[in-house]
Amino acid sequence: MEDVKKYHPFEIGKRYAVRGQKGYFYTIDSIHLNAQGGISHFMGRYDNQVIQSLLDGSGLVPEKPLRVVTPKLLNIIAIGHWNVRLFSPQWVRRHVFMPEEGGEEIQVRINTVEMGFGYSYRGVFLIVNENTLELKVEQVSEIAINLAMEFFERILIALPHTPLAAVGFNINLNVSNSEDKLSKYVNNLFSHSSPYTLSQVDFSEKRADYVVSISATRMPEGLNLNFNFHYERDYKFSDQTFIKHWEEANSIIELE
């Protein structure tokens, strides 16, 4: 086995992706050498198939570790001067949620910590105070993300004269076992911070209509990434704004 490792990087028992064939994997059972000590051929198997010989290992690449992305928080935060008294159960039902007859009921939620209240409907939680309106996605799905945006647009239409200072779309994710470009870059910064210990790094970039800020915090099992997509008060949103930022955040941490 020592001689084998001198001539190539392959390992018996390891699973390799097959270059150019998405979804195909080959597990090496044995490695056979020629008289010069190079590879003669492999014996192994593609997934769920009988043992097959493979003459050329150039198309094999180590299988990348499974990237696990766990959404922790998705919300829309609108900073402004909100008339909390307007957000009665009747007003929210009529202007924001607009539930269908016989459908899911609107839940009134009490925040005992801040002595406030809010409403929950179809996986979206609406919380309002004098300075902040928040729409939080509680059950992360494309449907719930689009619903949160739809509810937000309805509020803006119903209250066109409410002074807004800023709007932020926030996406917080835990990423583990990641081999993406962003995680490699961040982990490199963490590893070269000696003699100081870095616990968090921040990035930002100005786009055409908004500023994206990324905060990366190191955890034992990976990284926590917080994305903030910040808009000034006069921006006109579309019904696809939130889902596009969800896709943008995921594309930034996409495996290369």
C-alpha positions as CSV (number, residue, x, y, z in Angstrom):
1,M,0.0,0.0,0.0
2,E,2.9,2.4,0.6
3,D,4.2,1.8,-2.9
4,V,0.7,2.6,-4.3
5,K,0.6,6.0,-2.6
6,K,3.9,7.0,-4.2
7,Y,2.4,7.0,-7.7
8,H,-1.1,8.4,-7.3
9,P,-3.5,10.1,-4.8
10,F,-6.2,7.5,-4.9
11,E,-7.3,5.5,-1.8
12,I,-8.9,2.1,-1.5
13,G,-12.4,2.3,-0.1
14,K,-12.8,5.9,-1.0
15,R,-15.7,7.2,-3.1
16,Y,-14.9,9.5,-6.0
17,A,-17.1,11.7,-8.2
18,V,-16.7,11.1,-11.9
19,R,-15.7,14.2,-13.8
20,G,-18.2,15.2,-16.5
21,Q,-20.9,12.8,-15.2
22,K,-23.0,14.6,-12.6
23,G,-24.4,12.3,-10.0
24,Y,-22.1,9.4,-10.8
25,F,-19.7,8.0,-8.2
26,Y,-17.1,5.3,-8.2
27,T,-15.8,3.5,-5.2
28,I,-12.3,1.9,-5.5
29,D,-12.0,-1.6,-4.1
30,S,-8.5,-2.4,-5.3
31,I,-5.6,-0.7,-7.2
32,H,-3.4,-2.7,-9.5
33,L,0.1,-1.6,-10.6
34,N,2.1,-2.2,-13.7
35,A,5.7,-3.2,-13.9
36,Q,6.9,0.4,-13.6
37,G,4.9,1.0,-10.4
38,G,2.2,3.1,-12.1
39,I,-1.5,2.3,-12.2
40,S,-2.5,-0.6,-14.4
41,H,-6.2,-0.4,-13.5
42,F,-8.7,-0.1,-10.7
43,M,-11.3,-2.5,-9.6
44,G,-14.4,-1.0,-8.0
45,R,-18.0,-0.2,-8.5
46,Y,-20.3,2.6,-9.5
47,D,-23.1,3.2,-7.0
48,N,-25.5,0.2,-6.7
49,Q,-23.7,-1.7,-9.5
50,V,-21.5,-4.8,-9.7
51,I,-17.7,-4.5,-9.6
52,Q,-16.2,-3.0,-12.8
53,S,-12.7,-2.4,-14.0
54,L,-11.6,1.2,-14.6
55,L,-8.4,1.7,-16.6
56,D,-8.0,5.5,-16.3
57,G,-8.3,7.4,-13.0
58,S,-7.9,10.8,-14.6
59,G,-11.7,11.4,-14.5
60,L,-12.0,10.6,-10.8
61,V,-12.1,13.5,-8.3
62,P,-12.5,13.2,-4.5
63,E,-16.2,13.5,-3.6
64,K,-16.9,16.8,-2.0
65,P,-18.2,16.8,1.6
66,L,-21.9,17.3,2.0
67,R,-22.7,21.0,2.5
68,V,-25.3,21.4,5.2
69,V,-27.1,24.8,5.1
70,T,-29.5,25.4,8.0
71,P,-31.7,28.6,7.8
72,K,-31.8,30.3,11.2
73,L,-33.7,33.5,10.5
74,L,-35.3,35.2,7.5
75,N,-37.1,38.5,7.9
76,I,-37.9,41.9,6.5
77,I,-37.3,44.8,8.7
78,A,-38.8,48.2,7.8
79,I,-37.6,51.2,9.9
80,G,-40.0,54.1,10.1
81,H,-42.8,55.7,12.1
82,W,-45.6,53.1,12.3
83,N,-49.0,53.8,13.8
84,V,-49.3,50.7,15.9
85,R,-53.0,51.4,16.7
86,L,-53.9,50.8,13.1
87,F,-52.7,47.1,13.3
88,S,-55.8,45.7,14.9
89,P,-56.8,42.1,14.1
90,Q,-59.6,43.4,11.8
91,W,-57.3,45.7,9.9
92,V,-54.6,43.1,9.5
93,R,-57.1,40.5,8.3
94,R,-58.6,42.9,5.7
95,H,-55.4,44.7,4.4
96,V,-52.5,42.3,5.0
97,F,-53.3,38.6,5.3
98,M,-56.7,38.5,3.5
99,P,-57.4,34.9,4.6
100,E,-59.7,32.7,2.5
101,E,-63.0,31.6,4.0
102,G,-62.6,28.3,5.8
103,G,-58.8,28.5,5.5
104,E,-56.0,28.7,8.1
105,E,-56.8,31.0,11.0
106,I,-54.8,34.1,11.9
107,Q,-53.1,33.6,15.3
108,V,-52.5,36.5,17.7
109,R,-49.1,36.2,19.4
110,I,-48.1,37.9,22.6
111,N,-44.4,38.8,23.2
112,T,-44.1,38.7,27.0
113,V,-40.5,39.8,26.9
114,E,-41.2,43.2,25.2
115,M,-44.8,43.3,26.2
116,G,-45.8,43.5,22.5
117,F,-48.0,41.5,20.2
118,G,-48.1,40.3,16.6
119,Y,-49.9,38.0,14.2
120,S,-49.0,34.7,12.6
121,Y,-50.4,33.4,9.4
122,R,-49.2,30.7,6.9
123,G,-45.7,30.5,8.4
124,V,-45.2,34.3,8.5
125,F,-45.1,36.3,11.8
126,L,-45.9,40.1,11.7
127,I,-44.6,42.2,14.5
128,V,-45.1,46.0,14.7
129,N,-43.9,48.7,17.1
130,E,-43.5,52.4,16.7
131,N,-40.2,52.3,15.0
132,T,-40.0,48.9,13.4
133,L,-42.2,46.6,11.3
134,E,-40.9,43.0,11.0
135,L,-42.2,40.1,8.8
136,K,-40.4,37.0,10.0
137,V,-40.5,33.7,8.0
138,E,-41.1,31.0,10.6
139,Q,-41.3,28.0,8.3
140,V,-38.7,28.5,5.6
141,S,-40.0,27.7,2.1
142,E,-40.2,29.5,-1.2
143,I,-44.0,29.9,-0.6
144,A,-43.5,31.5,2.8
145,I,-40.7,33.8,1.6
146,N,-43.0,35.0,-1.3
147,L,-45.9,35.4,1.2
148,A,-43.8,37.6,3.5
149,M,-43.0,39.9,0.5
150,E,-46.6,39.9,-0.6
151,F,-47.7,40.9,2.9
152,F,-45.1,43.6,3.0
153,E,-46.2,45.1,-0.3
154,R,-49.8,45.1,0.9
155,I,-48.8,47.1,4.0
156,L,-46.9,49.6,1.8
157,I,-50.0,50.0,-0.4
158,A,-52.4,50.4,2.5
159,L,-50.1,52.9,4.3
160,P,-48.5,54.9,1.5
161,H,-47.7,57.9,3.7
162,T,-45.8,56.1,6.4
163,P,-42.3,57.6,6.6
164,L,-39.7,54.9,6.0
165,A,-36.1,55.4,6.9
166,A,-34.7,52.0,5.5
167,V,-35.7,48.5,4.6
168,G,-33.5,45.4,5.2
169,F,-33.9,41.8,4.0
170,N,-32.1,39.6,6.4
171,I,-31.0,36.0,5.9
172,N,-29.2,34.1,8.6
173,L,-27.7,30.7,7.8
174,N,-25.5,28.1,9.5
175,V,-23.2,26.4,7.0
176,S,-21.2,23.3,7.8
177,N,-18.8,21.1,5.9
178,S,-18.6,23.7,3.2
179,E,-16.0,23.8,0.4
180,D,-17.4,27.0,-1.2
181,K,-15.2,29.9,-2.1
182,L,-16.6,32.2,0.6
183,S,-16.1,29.8,3.5
184,K,-12.5,29.0,2.3
185,Y,-11.7,32.7,2.2
186,V,-13.3,33.4,5.7
187,N,-11.6,30.4,7.3
188,N,-8.3,31.5,5.8
189,L,-8.7,34.8,7.5
190,F,-9.5,33.1,10.8
191,S,-6.5,30.8,10.5
192,H,-4.1,33.7,9.9
193,S,-5.2,36.0,12.7
194,S,-2.5,35.0,15.1
195,P,-1.6,36.3,17.7
196,Y,-5.1,37.7,17.8
197,T,-8.3,35.6,17.7
198,L,-10.9,36.5,15.2
199,S,-14.5,35.5,16.0
200,Q,-16.3,37.5,13.3
201,V,-15.5,39.1,9.9
202,D,-17.7,41.5,7.9
203,F,-17.9,42.3,4.2
204,S,-20.1,44.7,2.3
205,E,-20.6,45.6,-1.4
206,K,-22.6,48.4,-3.0
207,R,-24.9,47.1,-5.7
208,A,-27.0,49.2,-8.1
209,D,-30.1,49.5,-5.9
210,Y,-28.9,48.2,-2.5
211,V,-26.0,47.4,-0.2
212,V,-25.3,43.7,0.7
213,S,-23.5,43.1,4.0
214,I,-22.2,39.7,5.1
215,S,-21.2,38.9,8.6
216,A,-19.4,35.6,9.2
217,T,-19.0,34.1,12.6
218,R,-16.9,31.1,13.3
219,M,-18.5,28.1,15.0
220,P,-17.1,24.7,16.0
221,E,-19.2,23.0,13.2
222,G,-18.8,25.6,10.5
223,L,-19.8,29.2,9.9
224,N,-22.8,31.4,10.7
225,L,-23.5,33.7,7.8
226,N,-25.8,36.7,8.2
227,F,-26.8,38.5,5.0
228,N,-28.3,42.0,5.1
229,F,-29.7,43.5,1.9
230,H,-30.2,47.2,2.7
231,Y,-32.4,49.6,0.7
232,E,-33.0,53.3,1.2
233,R,-36.5,54.5,1.8
234,D,-37.6,55.5,-1.7
235,Y,-37.0,52.2,-3.4
236,K,-39.9,50.5,-5.3
237,F,-39.9,46.8,-4.5
238,S,-41.2,44.0,-6.7
239,D,-43.0,40.8,-5.5
240,Q,-39.8,38.9,-6.3
241,T,-37.4,41.0,-4.2
242,F,-37.2,38.7,-1.1
243,I,-36.9,35.4,-3.0
244,K,-34.2,36.9,-5.3
245,H,-32.2,37.8,-2.2
246,W,-32.7,34.3,-0.8
247,E,-31.4,32.9,-4.1
248,E,-28.5,35.4,-4.1
249,A,-27.4,34.4,-0.5
250,N,-27.5,30.7,-1.5
251,S,-25.5,31.4,-4.7
252,I,-22.8,33.2,-2.8
253,I,-22.2,30.0,-0.7
254,E,-22.8,27.6,-3.6
255,L,-20.2,24.8,-3.9
256,E,-17.7,25.4,-6.7
